[in-house]
Amino acid sequence: MKDKGPPIPAERSATLRQQMMDLLTQQPMTAREISMALGISEKQVFPHLEHIQQSLHRQNRALHITPPVCRHCGFAFTKRERLKKPGKCPVCRCESIEEPVFSLLPEC
């Protein structure tokens, strides 16, 4: 057996968060689309989005979140603070829920 060394990360010119902010400025995206574009897991996207949300708040900008909606009854999760997709609809208990969509308005 060959002894594999530690994995070598891909070379990046900008940080993940900067790349994520650039993507979200260009077009609205779900966490799955962001993960595919940046080559990271979907689980890794959410902590970065939370950090971006906090840092934008200090700049008087905002991360715009289109809330998830139940595909069965149409319930919109407008008051939800967590960025992840909910597991079940509180109204009909259906698990078929659209993912939240994130976007960033360009700087004025």
C-alpha positions as CSV (number, residue, x, y, z in Angstrom):
1,M,0.0,0.0,0.0
2,K,1.1,3.5,-0.8
3,D,1.2,6.0,2.1
4,K,-1.0,8.9,1.0
5,G,0.0,12.3,2.3
6,P,-2.5,14.8,3.6
7,P,-5.0,16.1,0.9
8,I,-3.8,19.2,-0.9
9,P,-6.5,21.8,-1.1
10,A,-7.4,23.4,-4.4
11,E,-5.6,26.7,-5.1
12,R,-7.9,29.7,-4.7
13,S,-7.3,33.4,-5.5
14,A,-10.2,34.6,-3.3
15,T,-11.5,33.2,-0.1
16,L,-14.6,31.0,-0.1
17,R,-16.7,33.7,1.4
18,Q,-15.6,36.2,-1.2
19,Q,-16.4,33.8,-4.0
20,M,-19.7,33.1,-2.4
21,M,-20.5,36.8,-2.2
22,D,-19.6,37.2,-5.8
23,L,-21.8,34.4,-6.9
24,L,-24.8,35.7,-4.9
25,T,-24.3,39.2,-6.3
26,Q,-24.5,37.8,-9.8
27,Q,-27.6,35.6,-9.3
28,P,-29.9,34.1,-6.6
29,M,-28.8,30.6,-5.6
30,T,-29.8,27.7,-3.3
31,A,-27.3,26.2,-0.9
32,R,-27.0,23.2,-3.2
33,E,-26.1,25.4,-6.2
34,I,-23.5,27.3,-4.2
35,S,-21.9,24.0,-3.0
36,M,-21.7,22.7,-6.6
37,A,-20.3,26.0,-7.9
38,L,-17.6,26.2,-5.2
39,G,-16.8,22.5,-4.9
40,I,-17.7,22.2,-1.2
41,S,-20.3,20.2,0.6
42,E,-23.7,21.7,1.2
43,K,-23.2,21.4,5.0
44,Q,-20.2,23.7,4.7
45,V,-22.2,26.4,2.9
46,F,-24.5,27.4,5.9
47,P,-21.8,28.5,8.4
48,H,-20.3,30.7,5.6
49,L,-23.7,32.2,4.8
50,E,-24.2,32.9,8.5
51,H,-20.9,34.7,8.7
52,I,-21.6,36.6,5.5
53,Q,-25.0,37.7,6.9
54,Q,-23.3,39.0,10.1
55,S,-20.5,40.9,8.2
56,L,-23.0,42.4,5.8
57,H,-25.1,43.7,8.7
58,R,-22.2,45.7,9.9
59,Q,-21.9,47.2,6.4
60,N,-25.6,48.2,6.3
61,R,-26.2,45.6,3.6
62,A,-28.2,42.4,3.8
63,L,-28.3,38.9,2.6
64,H,-31.7,38.5,0.9
65,I,-33.4,35.2,1.7
66,T,-36.4,33.9,-0.3
67,P,-38.1,31.7,2.4
68,P,-38.7,28.0,1.8
69,V,-42.3,27.1,0.8
70,C,-44.2,23.8,1.3
71,R,-44.9,22.3,-2.1
72,H,-48.1,20.6,-0.7
73,C,-50.0,23.3,1.1
74,G,-48.1,26.5,0.1
75,F,-47.1,27.4,3.7
76,A,-44.2,30.0,3.6
77,F,-41.6,29.9,6.4
78,T,-41.3,33.7,6.5
79,K,-40.4,34.0,10.2
80,R,-37.7,31.3,10.1
81,E,-34.3,32.6,11.2
82,R,-32.3,29.4,10.4
83,L,-30.8,29.3,7.0
84,K,-31.2,25.6,6.4
85,K,-34.3,24.1,4.8
86,P,-36.9,22.9,7.4
87,G,-37.6,19.2,7.7
88,K,-41.4,19.3,7.8
89,C,-44.2,21.7,7.2
90,P,-45.9,22.6,10.5
91,V,-49.3,22.8,8.8
92,C,-49.6,19.6,6.8
93,R,-46.5,17.7,8.0
94,C,-45.4,17.2,4.4
95,E,-41.6,16.9,3.9
96,S,-41.6,18.2,0.3
97,I,-40.3,21.8,0.9
98,E,-38.5,24.1,-1.6
99,E,-35.1,25.2,-0.6
100,P,-34.5,28.8,0.5
101,V,-32.9,31.0,-2.2
102,F,-30.1,33.4,-1.2
103,S,-29.1,36.6,-3.0
104,L,-27.0,39.7,-2.5
105,L,-27.8,43.1,-3.9
106,P,-24.7,44.8,-5.6
107,E,-23.1,47.7,-3.7
108,C,-24.5,51.1,-4.6
